[in-house]
Amino acid sequence: MKAFDFADVSRHNNTNDCWIVINARVYDVTKFLTDHPGGDNVLLDVAGKDASEEFEDAGHGSAARLMLDEYYVGEAGLVTPFNGLSTTTNLKKETHVKQQIITEENMRAWLGFIIKSAGLLLPLAMLGGVIGLMLYK
């Protein structure tokens, strides 16, 4: 098993030499570019990068996951991230941190929506109560 850092993987980023990282495993998908059902641009857009999120979001089934074995070249070890989280970190940890950030942002957005909705609904409920009292008398 060979370990590659981010600098190693990032050099393989074109149609003649295309590597991607999925779940901390490195794949040389150069020979698969022309056969990819979504077209070669799907892979070239993430060439030399971590494509874990894109792979999972695409909803690949078990057949696609089994195909990965054919293109496996090693493990993604320590990488130099490009998002500024730290100078050197483990790829799996960084992916987890990214997912946490996305989840926290979604929670903040949802909470903001609830607060705004409550701010709108409370005055309407109060107005309904006042109107109800006026009609009752």
C-alpha positions as semicolon CSV with decimal commas, in nm:
position;residue;x (nm);y (nm);z (nm)
1;M;0,000;0,000;0,000
2;K;0,143;0,334;-0,104
3;A;0,056;0,664;0,065
4;F;0,031;0,989;-0,127
5;D;0,018;1,343;0,004
6;F;-0,181;1,627;-0,148
7;A;0,113;1,747;-0,356
8;D;0,147;1,399;-0,510
9;V;-0,221;1,375;-0,601
10;S;-0,258;1,734;-0,720
11;R;0,000;1,682;-0,998
12;H;-0,229;1,429;-1,166
13;N;-0,491;1,673;-1,293
14;N;-0,536;1,641;-1,670
15;T;-0,668;1,415;-1,945
16;N;-0,337;1,231;-1,977
17;D;-0,291;1,175;-1,604
18;C;-0,604;1,193;-1,387
19;W;-0,607;1,091;-1,021
20;I;-0,885;1,148;-0,770
21;V;-0,929;1,081;-0,399
22;I;-1,245;0,915;-0,272
23;N;-1,278;0,847;0,100
24;A;-0,902;0,879;0,156
25;R;-0,819;0,629;-0,121
26;V;-0,634;0,739;-0,435
27;Y;-0,749;0,627;-0,780
28;D;-0,588;0,670;-1,122
29;V;-0,897;0,712;-1,342
30;T;-0,712;0,820;-1,657
31;K;-0,819;0,510;-1,851
32;F;-1,180;0,551;-1,732
33;L;-1,223;0,911;-1,856
34;T;-1,373;0,812;-2,192
35;D;-1,596;0,546;-2,034
36;H;-1,743;0,752;-1,750
37;P;-2,123;0,765;-1,800
38;G;-2,135;1,132;-1,696
39;G;-1,855;1,228;-1,936
40;D;-1,488;1,297;-1,879
41;N;-1,549;1,652;-1,750
42;V;-1,709;1,512;-1,435
43;L;-1,377;1,350;-1,345
44;L;-1,156;1,627;-1,482
45;D;-1,336;1,883;-1,262
46;V;-1,207;1,697;-0,955
47;A;-0,878;1,573;-1,100
48;G;-0,597;1,592;-0,846
49;K;-0,845;1,662;-0,566
50;D;-1,066;1,499;-0,305
51;A;-1,380;1,391;-0,495
52;S;-1,545;1,213;-0,201
53;E;-1,835;1,455;-0,170
54;E;-1,903;1,460;-0,543
55;F;-1,888;1,079;-0,562
56;E;-2,132;1,035;-0,274
57;D;-2,366;1,311;-0,397
58;A;-2,391;1,140;-0,737
59;G;-2,548;0,839;-0,569
60;H;-2,311;0,579;-0,710
61;G;-2,428;0,224;-0,652
62;S;-2,241;-0,090;-0,562
63;A;-2,127;-0,149;-0,921
64;A;-1,945;0,184;-0,930
65;R;-1,789;0,120;-0,591
66;L;-1,661;-0,219;-0,707
67;M;-1,515;-0,059;-1,022
68;L;-1,300;0,168;-0,805
69;D;-1,082;-0,128;-0,706
70;E;-0,958;-0,152;-1,065
71;Y;-0,818;0,203;-1,047
72;Y;-0,684;0,199;-0,689
73;V;-0,323;0,317;-0,654
74;G;-0,289;0,387;-0,281
75;E;-0,402;0,576;0,026
76;A;-0,422;0,948;0,078
77;G;-0,200;1,010;0,378
78;L;-0,108;1,347;0,512
79;V;-0,217;1,628;0,286
80;T;-0,168;2,000;0,268
81;P;-0,524;2,129;0,257
82;F;-0,634;2,406;0,025
83;N;-0,908;2,545;0,250
84;G;-0,682;2,693;0,516
85;L;-0,799;2,474;0,806
86;S;-0,444;2,382;0,901
87;T;-0,103;2,337;0,749
88;T;-0,102;1,957;0,752
89;T;-0,388;1,728;0,844
90;N;-0,528;1,385;0,783
91;L;-0,765;1,374;0,483
92;K;-1,037;1,183;0,666
93;K;-1,033;1,434;0,950
94;E;-1,053;1,725;0,707
95;T;-1,348;1,570;0,524
96;H;-1,525;1,525;0,859
97;V;-1,459;1,889;0,949
98;K;-1,601;2,005;0,614
99;Q;-1,914;1,799;0,673
100;Q;-1,948;1,944;1,023
101;I;-1,919;2,299;0,888
102;I;-2,188;2,232;0,627
103;T;-2,416;2,079;0,891
104;E;-2,367;2,374;1,125
105;E;-2,441;2,620;0,842
106;N;-2,761;2,430;0,758
107;M;-2,866;2,435;1,125
108;R;-2,805;2,810;1,149
109;A;-3,008;2,871;0,834
110;W;-3,295;2,657;0,966
111;L;-3,287;2,829;1,305
112;G;-3,291;3,169;1,134
113;F;-3,596;3,063;0,934
114;I;-3,778;2,949;1,248
115;I;-3,701;3,273;1,432
116;K;-3,819;3,484;1,137
117;S;-4,134;3,275;1,106
118;A;-4,208;3,311;1,478
119;G;-4,150;3,684;1,449
120;L;-4,416;3,698;1,178
121;L;-4,663;3,452;1,330
122;L;-4,666;3,594;1,682
123;P;-4,801;3,938;1,580
124;L;-5,056;3,769;1,353
125;A;-5,174;3,550;1,641
126;M;-5,201;3,854;1,866
127;L;-5,397;4,043;1,601
128;G;-5,628;3,743;1,562
129;G;-5,686;3,741;1,937
130;V;-5,769;4,113;1,941
131;I;-6,011;4,073;1,651
132;G;-6,169;3,773;1,820
133;L;-6,222;3,973;2,141
134;M;-6,373;4,261;1,947
135;L;-6,615;4,028;1,766
136;Y;-6,706;3,847;2,088
137;K;-6,821;4,167;2,263
